[in-house]
Amino acid sequence: MMTRILTLSLVAGIAACGGESVEPVRTAADPSPSITVRAETLLIALPVEGSVEARRRSALSTRMMARVNSILVDVGDRVSVGQTLIRLGTADIAANRAKAEAAIAAAEAARDEAARQTARADTLYAEDALPRVHRDAARLALTQAESQLAMARASLAEVQNANRYAQISAPFDGAVVSRRINEGDVAAPGMPLMEVEATGAREAVFAVPADVAREIGTGSPIEVTAGEHWTATARVRAVSSGADPMTRTVEVRAELPADWPTGVSVTALVPIGTRVGIAIPSSALVRRGQLTGVRVITPHGALLRWVRLGRSVAPDPADPEKKRRVEILSGLEAGDRIVP
């Protein structure tokens, strides 16, 4: 029991001070390439979480209340601009159209009759056979009839306009990413029915602390990763001019390749300043539970040495080989050679 406690204390002491583990990982004669650690000016980066979004995304809805008759596409389907996606029931629209057309016919008949009465009144008034007040009443009746006709025509136009909302069409070329309604459901005004994303440009959206966002400008390069298979140097497209009062963060959008999937979580390395230190490739790190180490080449072979990590290091655009590095706060010194 005492031996076990001493062993655990020794491991903890090694982790705290950056000592070497007695675990040999290679021999001194191993011809594997090595990296010599050097002090340099590091561009320190702050990892910020975000997500991938399409540049254009639309939630489709309607301005009318009607039952969904048919849904012509499903999630994942490609669509073209103007393509009909959803058809709503038009029974009420047909009834309203008939009502509006009947109102127009009645209004036209009333207008024609009022026009004849006005013409007769004008003739009689010119011959001093009709008082002026009667002539003015006939003209007023004509004006009212013309107004009723205009209102009836406007009602028909409103019905025709509502008929256009009975068919939900794609606003641009893209793909269906969400469907929130089924055939037979009742669609209400403003209710999202389907979401469509445009093909083409993608962008990473991040909430960056306000004090860090001041150092970011349009066109700045930011390394963005999504898991192990997606990495890109994104260019900042837009930086919000105001911060969220609740989170004290600023929205930053950076351009991504068109083949990145939307909705996935990504991590951006946002540069926050420089300082002199040492950094090694992230791929050189060896993890043992909560401990992190590197393989250091010594006269006795390559030994595993525990280290303490600092922040991630932003990539150097002038040196593509210095991507995905991390700062070492203790455990390594300039001149040490490590196994990558």
Rosetta silent file (secondary structure, phi, psi, omega in degrees, C-alpha in Angstrom):
SEQUENCE: MMTRILTLSLVAGIAACGGESVEPVRTAADPSPSITVRAETLLIALPVEGSVEARRRSALSTRMMARVNSILVDVGDRVSVGQTLIRLGTADIAANRAKAEAAIAAAEAARDEAARQTARADTLYAEDALPRVHRDAARLALTQAESQLAMARASLAEVQNANRYAQISAPFDGAVVSRRINEGDVAAPGMPLMEVEATGAREAVFAVPADVAREIGTGSPIEVTAGEHWTATARVRAVSSGADPMTRTVEVRAELPADWPTGVSVTALVPIGTRVGIAIPSSALVRRGQLTGVRVITPHGALLRWVRLGRSVAPDPADPEKKRRVEILSGLEAGDRIVP
SCORE:     score description
SCORE:     0.000 S_00000001
   1 L     0.000  -43.719  178.820    0.000    0.000    0.000 S_00000001
   2 H   -63.873  -38.406  179.118    2.832    2.380    0.892 S_00000001
   3 H   -62.062  -40.744  179.625    4.597    1.535   -2.385 S_00000001
   4 H   -64.619  -40.453  179.892    1.461    2.419   -4.370 S_00000001
   5 H   -64.978  -42.261  178.857    1.118    5.786   -2.622 S_00000001
   6 H   -64.021  -37.597  178.999    4.760    6.619   -3.311 S_00000001
   7 H   -64.737  -44.996  178.751    4.326    5.665   -6.982 S_00000001
   8 H   -64.291  -38.410  178.991    1.259    7.899   -7.383 S_00000001
   9 H   -65.291  -38.284  179.549    3.054   10.773   -5.663 S_00000001
  10 H   -65.133  -42.809  178.362    6.011   10.373   -7.989 S_00000001
  11 H   -63.461  -42.670  179.514    3.769   10.513  -11.098 S_00000001
  12 H   -63.625  -39.938  179.317    1.967   13.599   -9.762 S_00000001
  13 H   -66.215  -38.481  177.154    5.292   15.290   -9.055 S_00000001
  14 H   -63.226  -43.680 -179.737    6.534   14.536  -12.549 S_00000001
  15 H   -63.508  -35.986 -176.153    3.327   15.981  -14.074 S_00000001
  16 H   -74.531  -36.648 -174.302    3.592   19.144  -12.010 S_00000001
  17 H  -101.901   -1.019  178.647    7.234   19.922  -12.715 S_00000001
  18 L    77.680   33.546 -178.686    7.448   18.626  -16.272 S_00000001
  19 L   -78.607  176.783 -179.110    9.786   15.732  -15.471 S_00000001
  20 E   -92.020  140.960  172.618   10.615   12.761  -17.634 S_00000001
  21 E   -83.599  153.225  179.583    8.702    9.512  -17.484 S_00000001
  22 E   -83.152    7.257 -178.723   10.721    6.326  -17.322 S_00000001
  23 E   -82.084  105.668  177.156    8.669    4.976  -20.228 S_00000001
  24 E   -77.135  137.374 -177.986   11.076    4.584  -23.195 S_00000001
  25 E  -115.373  -19.315  175.778    9.321    4.899  -26.541 S_00000001
  26 E  -150.671  165.205  175.895   12.252    4.630  -28.979 S_00000001
  27 L   -93.372  164.929 -179.575   15.893    3.778  -28.932 S_00000001
  28 L   -66.343  -23.979 -178.847   18.703    6.233  -29.490 S_00000001
  29 L   -85.904    0.079 -178.578   19.455    4.542  -32.782 S_00000001
  30 L   -63.830  123.104 -176.199   15.938    5.133  -34.085 S_00000001
  31 L   -81.503    8.921 -176.964   16.309    7.043  -37.396 S_00000001
  32 L   -60.622  145.015 -179.409   12.893    8.733  -37.079 S_00000001
  33 L   -63.921  155.653  179.708   12.974   12.493  -37.779 S_00000001
  34 L  -132.169  166.140  178.300   13.018   14.902  -34.873 S_00000001
  35 E  -121.341  130.568  176.256   12.113   18.535  -34.187 S_00000001
  36 E   -90.590  123.975 -177.872   14.430   20.912  -32.324 S_00000001
  37 L   -74.878  132.211  179.742   12.480   23.153  -29.970 S_00000001
  38 L  -133.437  148.643  173.724   13.252   26.856  -30.386 S_00000001
  39 L   -78.584  140.206 -178.105   12.028   30.019  -28.724 S_00000001
  40 E  -156.383  171.201  175.419   10.121   32.282  -31.099 S_00000001
  41 E   -82.813  116.826 -175.231    7.470   34.950  -31.274 S_00000001
  42 E  -101.115  138.335  173.238    4.143   33.109  -31.069 S_00000001
  43 E   -91.644   98.544 -174.605    0.818   34.342  -32.375 S_00000001
  44 E   -74.019  139.032 -177.166   -1.410   33.220  -29.506 S_00000001
  45 E  -124.198  148.733  176.718   -4.933   32.181  -30.439 S_00000001
  46 E  -103.987  117.855  176.647   -8.186   31.823  -28.500 S_00000001
  47 E   -68.440  128.392 -179.651  -10.278   28.753  -29.461 S_00000001
  48 E  -127.879  130.428 -179.701  -13.868   29.850  -30.111 S_00000001
  49 E   -84.308  147.009  178.294  -16.740   27.474  -30.808 S_00000001
  50 E  -157.829 -162.620  179.894  -19.197   28.123  -33.620 S_00000001
  51 E  -146.026  163.786 -179.357  -21.249   26.436  -36.331 S_00000001
  52 E   -97.198  132.302  178.124  -21.461   26.235  -40.111 S_00000001
  53 E  -130.795  155.155  172.809  -24.306   27.994  -41.903 S_00000001
  54 E   -77.637  149.178  179.308  -25.304   28.507  -45.507 S_00000001
  55 L   -62.309  -36.237  178.802  -24.933   32.034  -46.823 S_00000001
  56 L  -125.108  127.925  179.378  -28.621   31.984  -47.821 S_00000001
  57 E  -144.694  133.806 -175.494  -31.291   30.110  -45.859 S_00000001
  58 E  -131.423  131.969  172.479  -35.035   30.666  -46.037 S_00000001
  59 E   -96.008  113.127 -173.752  -37.900   29.504  -43.824 S_00000001
  60 E   -85.139  138.063  178.349  -40.924   29.207  -46.134 S_00000001
  61 L  -147.279 -177.587 -179.979  -44.411   30.117  -44.908 S_00000001
  62 L  -132.090  162.209  178.841  -47.735   31.354  -46.245 S_00000001
  63 L   -98.190    3.956 -177.120  -50.030   34.328  -45.629 S_00000001
  64 L  -123.275  159.743  173.865  -53.206   32.225  -45.671 S_00000001
  65 L  -101.361  119.527 -177.350  -54.806   29.601  -43.479 S_00000001
  66 E  -159.718  162.507  177.715  -55.452   26.438  -45.435 S_00000001
  67 E   -82.591  142.684  179.433  -55.054   22.683  -45.338 S_00000001
  68 E   -77.499  116.162  179.731  -51.922   21.168  -46.871 S_00000001
  69 E   -83.670  -42.854 -177.304  -53.009   19.194  -49.951 S_00000001
  70 E  -155.705  145.888  174.582  -49.627   17.900  -51.102 S_00000001
  71 E  -118.207  118.028 -169.606  -45.926   18.109  -50.302 S_00000001
  72 L   -93.212  -11.097  179.798  -43.839   17.561  -53.415 S_00000001
  73 L  -135.845  166.712  178.737  -40.339   17.377  -51.891 S_00000001
  74 L  -135.063  175.673 -178.785  -38.720   16.016  -48.751 S_00000001
  75 L   -58.515  132.745 -179.886  -35.637   16.668  -46.642 S_00000001
  76 L    95.655  -14.891 -179.142  -32.452   16.284  -48.685 S_00000001
  77 L   -73.179  142.147  173.892  -34.089   16.889  -52.078 S_00000001
  78 E   -82.508  140.651 -178.972  -32.451   19.354  -54.456 S_00000001
  79 E  -130.809  157.133  178.373  -34.751   22.143  -55.659 S_00000001
  80 L  -113.405  154.442 -179.290  -34.613   24.829  -58.348 S_00000001
  81 L   -57.777  132.745 -179.858  -35.718   28.428  -58.087 S_00000001
  82 L    86.103   -7.977 -179.430  -39.475   28.711  -58.727 S_00000001
  83 L   -69.398  134.463  178.858  -40.117   24.979  -58.237 S_00000001
  84 E   -72.759  127.734 -177.616  -43.393   24.239  -56.430 S_00000001
  85 E  -107.519  -39.395 -176.979  -42.714   22.582  -53.072 S_00000001
  86 E  -137.341  139.063  173.717  -46.084   22.628  -51.252 S_00000001
  87 E  -116.727  130.426  178.541  -49.681   22.980  -52.463 S_00000001
  88 E  -102.969  158.828  178.310  -52.393   24.231  -50.121 S_00000001
  89 L   -64.671  140.669 -175.934  -56.147   23.756  -50.400 S_00000001
  90 L  -120.948   18.238 -178.925  -57.903   26.409  -52.511 S_00000001
  91 H   -61.412  -44.497  179.894  -61.602   25.687  -51.843 S_00000001
  92 H   -66.297  -37.003  179.927  -62.025   28.896  -49.843 S_00000001
  93 H   -65.026  -41.210  179.409  -60.125   30.860  -52.450 S_00000001
  94 H   -62.753  -40.346  179.118  -62.424   29.581  -55.230 S_00000001
  95 H   -66.422  -41.346  179.603  -65.496   30.612  -53.221 S_00000001
  96 H   -67.525  -33.693  177.257  -64.043   34.059  -52.527 S_00000001
  97 H   -65.159  -44.921  179.039  -63.185   34.474  -56.207 S_00000001
  98 H   -61.816  -40.060  178.642  -66.779   33.697  -57.240 S_00000001
  99 H   -63.860  -42.844 -179.571  -68.048   36.134  -54.630 S_00000001
 100 H   -67.354  -38.959  178.878  -65.689   38.873  -55.852 S_00000001
 101 H   -66.888  -37.580  176.828  -66.603   38.311  -59.504 S_00000001
 102 H   -66.065  -39.580  178.602  -70.320   38.506  -58.658 S_00000001
 103 H   -64.269  -35.904  178.211  -69.720   41.732  -56.733 S_00000001
 104 H   -66.455  -43.106  179.510  -67.911   43.192  -59.759 S_00000001
 105 H   -61.123  -43.210  179.503  -70.806   42.291  -62.070 S_00000001
 106 H   -66.633  -39.671 -179.620  -73.325   43.939  -59.722 S_00000001
 107 H   -67.851  -36.548  177.954  -71.130   47.002  -59.307 S_00000001
 108 H   -66.031  -40.701  178.599  -70.686   47.378  -63.068 S_00000001
 109 H   -64.291  -42.189  178.971  -74.449   47.193  -63.617 S_00000001
 110 H   -65.962  -37.379  179.400  -75.033   49.797  -60.901 S_00000001
 111 H   -66.274  -41.682 -179.530  -72.320   52.033  -62.380 S_00000001
 112 H   -64.303  -42.174  179.206  -73.829   51.792  -65.876 S_00000001
 113 H   -65.433  -40.533  178.499  -77.293   52.632  -64.586 S_00000001
 114 H   -65.296  -34.511  177.820  -75.926   55.571  -62.579 S_00000001
 115 H   -65.791  -41.029  178.064  -74.107   56.809  -65.681 S_00000001
 116 H   -65.766  -41.593  178.951  -77.347   56.769  -67.689 S_00000001
 117 H   -64.421  -37.046  179.308  -79.216   58.603  -64.947 S_00000001
 118 H   -68.008  -41.528  178.812  -76.464   61.212  -64.734 S_00000001
 119 H   -63.421  -42.285  178.726  -76.495   61.759  -68.485 S_00000001
 120 H   -64.380  -41.544 -179.564  -80.317   62.179  -68.452 S_00000001
 121 H   -65.379  -38.039  178.400  -80.125   64.579  -65.500 S_00000001
 122 H   -63.563  -39.357 -179.624  -77.462   66.673  -67.264 S_00000001
 123 H   -66.726  -46.503 -179.609  -79.691   66.961  -70.356 S_00000001
 124 H   -66.280  -36.116  178.719  -82.757   67.959  -68.392 S_00000001
 125 H   -67.127  -35.137  178.257  -80.780   70.412  -66.304 S_00000001
 126 H   -67.360  -28.281  179.998  -79.427   72.044  -69.459 S_00000001
 127 L   -93.228   10.799 -178.601  -82.992   72.493  -70.679 S_00000001
 128 L    58.251   29.856  179.668  -84.065   73.983  -67.309 S_00000001
 129 L  -103.313   -0.914 -177.672  -86.383   71.000  -66.851 S_00000001
 130 L  -142.269  132.875  178.764  -84.645   69.626  -63.746 S_00000001
 131 L   -62.613  152.753 -178.783  -83.529   71.368  -60.575 S_00000001
 132 H   -61.994  -34.523 -176.856  -79.799   71.535  -59.961 S_00000001
 133 H   -63.633  -34.046  177.605  -80.099   69.569  -56.710 S_00000001
 134 H   -71.853  -37.444  177.078  -81.458   66.576  -58.621 S_00000001
 135 H   -63.149  -42.649 -179.985  -78.632   66.809  -61.171 S_00000001
 136 H   -65.970  -35.559  177.995  -76.078   66.872  -58.324 S_00000001
 137 H   -64.924  -38.046  178.620  -77.718   63.860  -56.660 S_00000001
 138 H   -66.281  -41.136  178.207  -77.414   61.872  -59.899 S_00000001
 139 H   -64.887  -38.662  177.840  -73.712   62.728  -60.161 S_00000001
 140 H   -63.628  -40.740  178.337  -73.173   61.680  -56.540 S_00000001
 141 H   -63.003  -36.619  177.274  -74.880   58.348  -57.210 S_00000001
 142 H   -65.603  -42.222  179.023  -72.513   57.801  -60.168 S_00000001
 143 H   -62.444  -41.989  178.831  -69.473   58.531  -58.017 S_00000001
 144 H   -65.218  -38.648  179.198  -70.674   56.097  -55.379 S_00000001
 145 H   -66.005  -38.799  178.036  -71.295   53.397  -57.981 S_00000001
 146 H   -66.992  -35.554  177.280  -67.786   53.844  -59.402 S_00000001
 147 H   -66.744  -41.199  177.857  -66.337   53.551  -55.901 S_00000001
 148 H   -62.817  -37.655  178.032  -68.245   50.330  -55.273 S_00000001
 149 H   -66.004  -41.146  178.811  -66.909   48.936  -58.551 S_00000001
 150 H   -63.658  -39.468  178.441  -63.337   49.843  -57.579 S_00000001
 151 H   -65.761  -39.816  178.794  -63.762   48.106  -54.225 S_00000001
 152 H   -64.769  -40.396  178.604  -65.117   44.971  -55.899 S_00000001
 153 H   -67.200  -36.699  177.550  -62.169   44.863  -58.292 S_00000001
 154 H   -65.288  -36.541  177.651  -59.743   45.312  -55.393 S_00000001
 155 H   -64.453  -39.682  177.242  -61.386   42.358  -53.617 S_00000001
 156 H   -65.391  -40.942  177.789  -60.857   40.204  -56.691 S_00000001
 157 H   -62.874  -37.208  177.915  -57.214   41.269  -56.885 S_00000001
 158 H   -64.446  -40.868  177.679  -56.798   40.339  -53.232 S_00000001
 159 H   -64.652  -42.958  178.463  -58.229   36.893  -53.895 S_00000001
 160 H   -63.221  -37.676  177.827  -55.927   36.432  -56.877 S_00000001
 161 H   -66.984  -39.842  177.509  -52.959   37.490  -54.770 S_00000001
 162 H   -64.286  -31.299  179.844  -53.941   35.015  -52.031 S_00000001
 163 H   -63.535  -30.004  178.658  -54.108   32.278  -54.650 S_00000001
 164 H   -67.829  -27.065  178.756  -50.392   32.733  -55.275 S_00000001
 165 L   -81.573   -2.936  176.306  -49.711   31.820  -51.643 S_00000001
 166 L   -76.911  -14.073  175.970  -51.510   28.503  -52.140 S_00000001
 167 E  -121.572  117.082  179.835  -48.363   27.237  -53.865 S_00000001
 168 E   -91.057  122.374 -175.543  -45.093   27.485  -51.926 S_00000001
 169 E  -115.914  159.381  178.807  -42.130   27.733  -54.306 S_00000001
 170 L   -73.155  130.195 -179.096  -38.360   27.581  -53.875 S_00000001
 171 L   -79.025  -16.617 -179.911  -36.845   31.093  -53.640 S_00000001
 172 L  -162.260  170.193  175.581  -33.469   29.935  -55.001 S_00000001
 173 L   -69.195  134.749 -179.783  -31.518   26.864  -56.084 S_00000001
 174 E   177.546 -145.322 -178.587  -30.639   24.730  -53.106 S_00000001
 175 E  -143.756  149.466  177.049  -31.749   21.811  -50.959 S_00000001
 176 E   -79.544  123.960 -178.468  -34.521   21.138  -48.440 S_00000001
 177 E  -111.556  -11.993 -179.486  -33.006   20.903  -44.945 S_00000001
 178 E  -158.497  139.442  175.028  -36.144   20.839  -42.793 S_00000001
 179 E  -130.529  123.027 -172.803  -39.846   20.000  -43.161 S_00000001
 180 L  -114.384   13.867 -177.504  -42.196   20.984  -40.330 S_00000001
 181 L  -147.445  154.780  179.662  -45.596   20.056  -41.724 S_00000001
 182 L  -122.585  163.751  176.985  -47.339   17.007  -43.190 S_00000001
 183 L   -61.531  135.463 -178.014  -50.114   16.501  -45.706 S_00000001
 184 L    96.688  -18.716  176.443  -53.484   17.127  -44.084 S_00000001
 185 L   -71.051  162.600  177.573  -52.134   19.608  -41.539 S_00000001
 186 E  -101.926  123.033  177.644  -53.480   23.154  -41.421 S_00000001
 187 E   -88.600  135.629  179.407  -51.016   25.880  -42.342 S_00000001
 188 L  -111.950  155.666  179.281  -51.397   29.193  -40.531 S_00000001
 189 L   -57.430  129.905  179.133  -50.114   32.618  -41.608 S_00000001
 190 L    81.309   -4.348 -178.454  -46.437   33.029  -40.742 S_00000001
 191 L   -76.846  124.433  178.820  -46.048   29.405  -39.663 S_00000001
 192 L   -63.842  127.317 -179.018  -42.713   27.919  -40.939 S_00000001
 193 L  -104.536  -38.087 -174.694  -43.513   25.036  -43.268 S_00000001
 194 E  -158.446  149.549  177.360  -40.156   24.159  -44.793 S_00000001
 195 E  -119.318  136.640 -178.161  -36.557   25.421  -44.776 S_00000001
 196 E  -125.719  134.782  175.508  -34.353   25.630  -47.844 S_00000001
 197 E  -109.809  138.661  178.856  -30.615   26.294  -47.987 S_00000001
 198 E   -75.970  148.381  172.829  -28.936   27.701  -51.069 S_00000001
 199 L   -74.279  161.311  177.352  -26.118   25.829  -52.727 S_00000001
 200 L   106.582 -137.037 -167.917  -22.706   27.458  -52.805 S_00000001
 201 L   -57.397  140.741  172.197  -20.973   29.532  -50.152 S_00000001
 202 E  -120.176  159.963  177.792  -20.819   28.407  -46.543 S_00000001
 203 E  -148.302  148.005  175.579  -19.654   30.407  -43.555 S_00000001
 204 E   -91.860  132.830 -178.463  -18.595   29.815  -39.974 S_00000001
 205 E  -115.135  123.295 -176.332  -20.475   31.887  -37.404 S_00000001
 206 E  -127.948  153.166  171.666  -18.793   32.574  -34.054 S_00000001
 207 E  -107.333  103.131 -173.874  -19.526   34.581  -30.930 S_00000001
 208 E   -99.975  135.893  176.113  -16.175   36.210  -30.118 S_00000001
 209 E   -51.578  141.137 -172.552  -15.528   38.107  -26.858 S_00000001
 210 H   -58.945  -38.895 -178.810  -15.835   41.839  -27.491 S_00000001
 211 H   -69.227  -26.190  176.988  -12.298   42.656  -26.378 S_00000001
 212 H   -81.716  -36.377 -176.842  -10.903   40.051  -28.786 S_00000001
 213 H   -63.085  -22.123  179.861  -13.152   41.034  -31.683 S_00000001
 214 L   -63.537  -24.127 -178.865  -11.540   44.495  -31.768 S_00000001
 215 L   -89.282   -1.974 -177.442   -8.425   42.890  -33.251 S_00000001
 216 L  -100.795  132.964  177.604  -10.353   41.161  -36.048 S_00000001
 217 L  -126.656  162.861  177.570  -10.907   42.874  -39.376 S_00000001
 218 L   -59.872  130.655 -178.369  -12.583   41.954  -42.628 S_00000001
 219 L    93.948   -7.319  179.495  -10.317   39.660  -44.614 S_00000001
 220 L   -65.394  139.089  177.994   -8.359   38.408  -41.590 S_00000001
 221 E   -82.720  137.384  177.953   -7.360   34.713  -41.851 S_00000001
 222 E  -136.512  128.775  176.595   -8.681   32.359  -39.165 S_00000001
 223 E   -77.217  129.953 -178.172   -8.007   28.641  -38.964 S_00000001
 224 E  -124.833  132.352  178.375  -11.267   26.702  -38.665 S_00000001
 225 E  -129.179  149.460  174.537  -11.558   22.994  -37.874 S_00000001
 226 E  -135.137   99.849 -176.648  -14.469   20.569  -37.614 S_00000001
 227 L    68.087 -146.588 -177.173  -13.385   17.285  -36.104 S_00000001
 228 L  -100.766  -10.159 -170.807  -10.373   15.591  -37.650 S_00000001
 229 L  -110.391   -7.802 -176.516  -11.354   15.721  -41.304 S_00000001
 230 E  -124.424  115.353  177.611  -12.294   19.345  -41.945 S_00000001
 231 E  -141.707  136.364  179.234   -9.712   22.122  -41.769 S_00000001
 232 E  -155.382  150.880  170.602   -9.591   25.414  -43.641 S_00000001
 233 E   -93.568  103.707 -174.758   -8.109   28.873  -43.417 S_00000001
 234 E   -91.679  146.156  175.279  -11.238   31.011  -43.515 S_00000001
 235 E   -98.944  131.987 -179.689  -11.323   34.705  -44.353 S_00000001
 236 E   -65.383  124.706  179.648  -13.458   36.933  -42.143 S_00000001
 237 E   -94.781  -36.697 -177.080  -16.398   38.220  -44.178 S_00000001
 238 E  -154.053  144.957  175.327  -18.192   40.319  -41.592 S_00000001
 239 E  -128.413  125.555 -178.946  -17.808   41.499  -38.007 S_00000001
 240 L   -61.215  143.639 -179.784  -20.819   42.836  -36.123 S_00000001
 241 L   -83.219   -8.006 -179.857  -20.563   46.474  -35.104 S_00000001
 242 L  -134.644  156.596 -179.524  -22.249   45.809  -31.747 S_00000001
 243 L   -99.989  152.115  174.346  -21.946   43.270  -28.947 S_00000001
 244 L   -68.773  123.189 -176.686  -24.675   41.123  -27.439 S_00000001
 245 L   -66.504  -19.701 -179.241  -25.557   42.823  -24.116 S_00000001
 246 L   -85.649  -44.594 -175.445  -26.150   39.453  -22.425 S_00000001
 247 L  -100.894  -10.817 -177.377  -23.023   37.543  -23.488 S_00000001
 248 L    58.066   37.101  178.867  -20.713   40.496  -24.272 S_00000001
 249 E  -120.897  159.173 -179.335  -19.757   38.785  -27.511 S_00000001
 250 E  -117.077  135.197  179.014  -19.592   39.955  -31.115 S_00000001
 251 E   -76.607  129.508  178.074  -20.797   37.893  -34.069 S_00000001
 252 E  -124.539  134.545  178.717  -18.054   37.097  -36.592 S_00000001
 253 E  -120.791  129.937 -178.321  -18.659   35.377  -39.934 S_00000001
 254 E  -126.174  141.675 -176.507  -15.883   33.740  -41.941 S_00000001
 255 E   -73.482  138.705  178.070  -16.065   32.222  -45.422 S_00000001
 256 E  -127.131  160.947  175.685  -15.782   28.438  -45.789 S_00000001
 257 L   -60.509  154.364 -175.219  -15.620   26.078  -48.798 S_00000001
 258 L   -69.891  -16.924 -176.926  -18.966   25.136  -50.335 S_00000001
 259 L   -89.832    2.121  177.412  -18.590   21.432  -49.497 S_00000001
 260 L   -73.504  135.380  179.309  -18.659   21.919  -45.704 S_00000001
 261 L   -73.958  139.741  179.586  -21.860   20.489  -44.156 S_00000001
 262 L   -78.721  153.138  176.904  -24.107   22.997  -42.447 S_00000001
 263 L    89.820  -12.898 -178.259  -25.062   22.659  -38.801 S_00000001
 264 L   -79.783  153.658  177.199  -21.810   21.049  -37.644 S_00000001
 265 E   -81.596  140.596  179.780  -19.815   22.494  -34.759 S_00000001
 266 E  -133.833  161.206  176.959  -16.475   24.073  -35.599 S_00000001
 267 E  -123.137  130.417  178.433  -13.592   25.622  -33.687 S_00000001
 268 E  -111.856  140.478  174.770  -11.817   28.768  -34.792 S_00000001
 269 E   -97.455  100.592 -176.267   -8.399   29.907  -33.600 S_00000001
 270 E   -92.119  117.416 -179.698   -8.838   33.662  -33.151 S_00000001
 271 E   -61.225  135.119 -179.474   -5.493   35.518  -32.774 S_00000001
 272 E  -125.699    1.141  178.630   -5.330   37.524  -29.528 S_00000001
 273 E   149.158 -179.028 -179.019   -1.683   38.705  -29.414 S_00000001
 274 E  -127.185  154.008  171.363    1.960   37.656  -29.494 S_00000001
 275 E  -160.904  158.980 -179.593    4.569   36.617  -26.954 S_00000001
 276 E   -81.870  131.094  179.684    7.931   34.864  -26.946 S_00000001
 277 E  -173.513 -166.511  176.813    7.741   31.175  -26.135 S_00000001
 278 E  -121.572  148.200  179.892    8.020   27.698  -27.550 S_00000001
 279 E  -143.052  149.527  179.219    5.398   25.738  -29.453 S_00000001
 280 E  -131.682  161.333  176.805    5.218   22.266  -30.916 S_00000001
 281 E   -62.323  141.751  178.438    2.823   20.535  -33.338 S_00000001
 282 H   -60.953  -28.307 -179.119   -0.311   19.229  -31.679 S_00000001
 283 H   -67.982  -16.784 -179.833    0.382   15.888  -33.346 S_00000001
 284 H   -83.289   -7.804 -177.856    3.519   15.490  -31.170 S_00000001
 285 L   -76.922  143.362  175.512    1.515   15.391  -27.943 S_00000001
 286 E  -119.535  127.015 -175.889    1.001   12.095  -26.117 S_00000001
 287 E  -111.615  132.877  175.950   -1.967   11.846  -23.779 S_00000001
 288 E  -129.040   92.918 -175.725   -2.253    9.480  -20.845 S_00000001
 289 L    63.730 -119.930  179.877   -5.559   10.142  -19.133 S_00000001
 290 L   -91.852    0.754  179.992   -5.325   13.700  -17.771 S_00000001
 291 E   -97.098  148.709  178.269   -1.582   13.918  -18.384 S_00000001
 292 E  -129.953  134.055 -178.689    0.032   15.272  -21.544 S_00000001
 293 E  -141.967  176.874  175.731    3.582   14.607  -22.625 S_00000001
 294 E  -135.996  156.750  177.926    6.024   14.635  -25.526 S_00000001
 295 E   -90.300  112.974 -177.420    8.756   12.233  -26.578 S_00000001
 296 E  -103.465  131.861  179.952   12.098   13.898  -25.917 S_00000001
 297 E   -82.621  125.187  179.509   15.267   12.504  -27.481 S_00000001
 298 E  -126.533  169.924  176.462   18.027   11.950  -24.903 S_00000001
 299 L   -58.168  -19.637 -178.706   21.381   10.128  -24.996 S_00000001
 300 L   -98.900    6.691 -177.547   19.516    7.133  -23.575 S_00000001
 301 E   118.314 -173.659  178.827   16.777    7.119  -26.198 S_00000001
 302 E   -88.675  119.648 -178.572   13.418    8.841  -26.604 S_00000001
 303 E  -113.930  148.025  179.220   11.737    9.325  -23.249 S_00000001
 304 E   -83.879  119.835 -179.241    8.213   10.499  -22.488 S_00000001
 305 E  -116.862  131.239  179.589    8.279   13.814  -20.620 S_00000001
 306 E   -77.105  140.959 -177.757    5.165   15.392  -19.099 S_00000001
 307 L  -133.071  163.375  174.103    4.506   19.023  -20.064 S_00000001
 308 E  -110.600  126.772 -174.184    2.060   21.804  -19.223 S_00000001
 309 E   -89.111  149.903  171.355    0.174   23.257  -22.172 S_00000001
 310 E  -106.249 -143.942 -179.052   -0.678   26.883  -22.882 S_00000001
 311 E   -83.382  165.255  172.906   -2.977   28.290  -25.531 S_00000001
 312 E   -68.571  153.073  179.776   -3.253   27.213  -29.128 S_00000001
 313 E  -106.403  127.020  179.452   -0.979   29.009  -31.581 S_00000001
 314 L   -64.916  144.309 -179.337   -2.546   30.646  -34.616 S_00000001
 315 L   -65.560  149.171  177.751   -1.145   29.358  -37.922 S_00000001
 316 L   -94.000  112.744 -178.069    1.517   31.392  -39.688 S_00000001
 317 L   -58.261  -26.510 -178.553    0.285   32.164  -43.238 S_00000001
 318 L   -81.797  -12.176 -178.337    3.908   32.451  -44.379 S_00000001
 319 L  -135.603   92.043 -177.585    4.796   28.964  -43.086 S_00000001
 320 H   -59.813  -19.685 -178.263    2.202   26.268  -43.868 S_00000001
 321 H   -75.480  -11.228 -176.655    4.195   23.758  -41.777 S_00000001
 322 H   -99.790   35.900  178.280    3.360   25.630  -38.564 S_00000001
 323 L   -88.990  153.640  174.646   -0.314   24.777  -38.463 S_00000001
 324 L    53.764   59.708  176.774   -2.122   23.276  -35.456 S_00000001
 325 E  -112.691  162.842 -179.673    0.514   24.039  -32.843 S_00000001
 326 E  -135.764  144.489 -179.955    0.210   24.511  -29.107 S_00000001
 327 E   -77.247  140.696  176.718    2.262   26.548  -26.665 S_00000001
 328 E  -107.217  117.638 -178.418    4.351   24.692  -24.037 S_00000001
 329 E   -84.902  -35.375  178.731    4.503   26.509  -20.703 S_00000001
 330 E  -155.181  155.693  179.251    6.775   24.072  -18.875 S_00000001
 331 L   109.968  -19.598  177.840    8.490   20.762  -19.440 S_00000001
 332 L  -131.511  152.010  175.514   10.518   21.728  -22.538 S_00000001
 333 L  -129.689  158.041  176.462   13.367   24.127  -23.123 S_00000001
 334 L   -58.101  134.424 -178.518   14.853   25.666  -26.227 S_00000001
 335 L   101.982  -19.961  176.341   17.278   23.214  -27.775 S_00000001
 336 L   -64.713  146.874  174.154   15.391   20.054  -26.757 S_00000001
 337 E  -110.600  132.166 -177.865   14.705   17.604  -29.559 S_00000001
 338 E  -122.768  158.768  175.850   11.321   15.899  -29.712 S_00000001
 339 L   -90.397  122.513 -178.212    9.783   13.178  -31.821 S_00000001
 340 L   -70.937    0.000    0.000    6.930   14.587  -33.934 S_00000001
